[in-house]
Amino acid sequence: MKEHLIRLHPLGKEIQVNHQTPLIDVLHEYGIEFPCGGKGTCGKCKVKLLDGSIDVTDFHRKKITEKEYETGWRLACLSHCTGDITLEVDQFNHLILADESEYEYVPQSGYGIAVDLGTTTLVAQLVDLSTAKVLAAETMLNPQVKYGADLISRIQACVDGLESEMTQSIRQAVGQMIGKLIGKHDVPVKKIVIVGNTAMQLIFSGDDVSPLAAYPFRIKDVGEQSFSGSELNWDFQILEKVQFFPPIESFVGSDILAGIVATGIYKKDNYVALVDLGTNGEIVIGNKHQMVCASTAAGPAFEGANISMGMRAVTGAISSLHIEDGQIHADVIGKTSAKGICGSALIDAIAILRRLERLGQFGEIQSGEEKINLFEGVKLSQKDIHEFQLAKAAIAAGLSILASSISINMSDIDELYIAGGFGSYINVEHVIETGMLEVEAKKVHKMGNTALIGAKIFLFNETNVVSEVLSKIRHINLEGDPNFMDIYVEKMQF
Ligand code: FES
């Protein structure tokens, strides 16, 4: 069978596919969402044809405007690959590129690179410092995933003696992304700013990770770290330096420091919260006078782990659920039959089952059965529901303890920002219905990759803003709060 090449911009990825392969079948693996399940109704799966051609049916033609059509936009869910093509992916532009003008900056000469070192994904953007424009972006899977998907297994691998190997592999991966960015634009890079969670930072810099393996998880004060390109074994030239911004404390890393700067919490009059939902949920609440932060072990339920039919957001995963005429309907990634459920739909499932009164206040399945059938044989067990309760209680209890530590109520919070890739896909109303976020929906804003936005701000404004944030923020050890257990148990209820 004939094969074709699909090039994805701005990711720089190349995919080999068979003739007539539906784009929906391959693009979802690169994180592209198909919110209406590929019916052509939501318009969210747009791709721009930069090179090659795509056959467009009459139905497809009606779903895009004249202007969109003329400028090369197509709906990926209605397209097949019949030749080599290069696509600009609109969703990636939003996720990776479109945040370019959301901060104030003082123009300066030269170019900089901002890097977010995520546990799963690495992202780097090349920025023109005279305009704050993002010229190119690169992402790749963190090569450390082979040492385990979550932070705890990475930390364990370090403790088991693999840290220097992991340090080399992460430095090499970041170097590769930066090398590609420089290769594409051939510009001299003045500085590089890196942010990431504390474990990623310690591994990158080659510092001892073992304090994160045991209570009280207190790391030595690493501060802001600077490296030269040659120290990192990078063979391209950096005019000034590579900076890794400082973690706040224990599991609250420089990615959250960057998030605070991106959301501007430290200069707000009113109370603002930032929540990064993940296995390790990080939370900040505060304003220009004071801020408190904490990390809370939410567990892997949001990533679909420890859930009997849980899976990551890949083909066959139910990505969202809604009710229509009293029936549960699902969107399945890749339009195939449902194989399991990912984190965003798990939240939907719980909210819907509560609404349908199929779950009681303590999460008990009202029918007394061990499992509830959600959609096409994908079921949720009593244990799965309990796993979700543990995760949502960790976030809700964390928020509640942080709020009372600065003598405010959750209702005093005027804005709540949800950070991170997972946060971009959740249904806010459903999250609130589960009791995870005890604020009104209108106060909740999804902000995407706040770590990367913050890293870009750091490219322009270095230490002043960091010392201001660090002087105003206090880390709270949630488990050390005498009321933690009581609050946690209470928040497990619906
Ligand atoms: S238009 Fe909704 S997924 Fe393509």
Boltz pocket constraint, residues with backbone or C-beta under 6 A from the ligand:
constraints:
  - pocket:
      binder: B
      contacts: [[A, 33], [A, 34], [A, 35], [A, 36], [A, 37], [A, 38], [A, 39], [A, 40], [A, 41], [A, 42], [A, 43], [A, 44], [A, 45], [A, 75], [A, 76], [A, 77], [A, 78]]
      max_distance: 6.0
